Amino acid sequence: MLAPLKILEEKLSVLIAHTNALRHDNQNLRQENAQLRAQNKQLAERMSAAQSHIDHVIAQIESQHTS
């Protein structure tokens, strides 16, 4: 009678360990995701600023060329 309970206890222990490991991994992935989203936002802002600068330079060149 104790053997089935011991097996169940061991399986439950393994399940708890796996659950804790998955929670830890999930938290790490959430942090990494937040960091990557912030980095992506920064890069998008830099690209937008670069595009604006390029557009401004092109407009200056075109206005000098047509004058």
N, C-alpha and C positions, 0 to 999 in steps of 0.2 A: 504493500500500500504506500510506503514511503518512497519507493523508487519512482513511480509516476510523478509524484509531487516534486521530487528532486530534479527530474528531467524538465518538468514544467518551469521550475525555478531557474534552471540553467538557461532555458530558451528565453525566458522573460529577461534575464540578465543580459543576454546577447542582444535582445531587441532594444532594451533600454540603452545599451552602449551604442548601438547603431543609430538610434534616434538622437542621442546626444551628439554624435559625430556629425550627423546630417544637419542638426541645428547650428552647430559651429560652422560647418561649411557654408550653410545658407547665409549666416550672418556675414561671413567673409565675402561672399559673392555680392551681397547687398552693398557692402562698403565699397568694393571694387567697382560695382555698377555706378554708384553715386560719384566716385572719383572720375570714372570715364565719362559720365554725363557732363560733369563740370569741365573736364578737359575738352570735350567735344564743343561745349558752348563757347569756351575761350577761343578755340580754333575757328569756329564759325564767325565769331566777332572779328578775329584777325583777318580772315578771308574777306569779310565784308569791307573792312577798312582798306585792305589792299586793293580790292576792286574799285572802291571809290577813288583811291589815289590814282590808279591806272586810268580810270575814266577822266579824271581831272587833267592828267598829263596828256592824254589823247586829245582832249578838247583844246588844250593850250597849243599843241602842235598843229591841229587843224586850223585854229584861228591865226596862227603865225603863217601858215601855208597859204591861206586865202587872202591875207592882207597884202 
